[in-house]
């Protein structure tokens, strides 16, 4: 997410603490929040896709492979 959009989201949040947002501001804030959540989720998913678990026996398992195999430890 672009810094400009994050700054706008922060600005709208600060404004909402001082007064009620207009309908336009409110819908803009919700759209920015949804975009932010989507970006955070994509970043987290990408991190997990590149994470490896090292088992006590020294074997390495990628988190993405573990998910696909259905293991639940």
Secondary structure, 3 states (H helix, E strand, C coil): CCHHHHHHHHHHHHHHHHCCCCHHHHHHHHHHHHHHHHHHHHHHHHHHHCCEEECCCCCEEEHHHHHHHCCCC
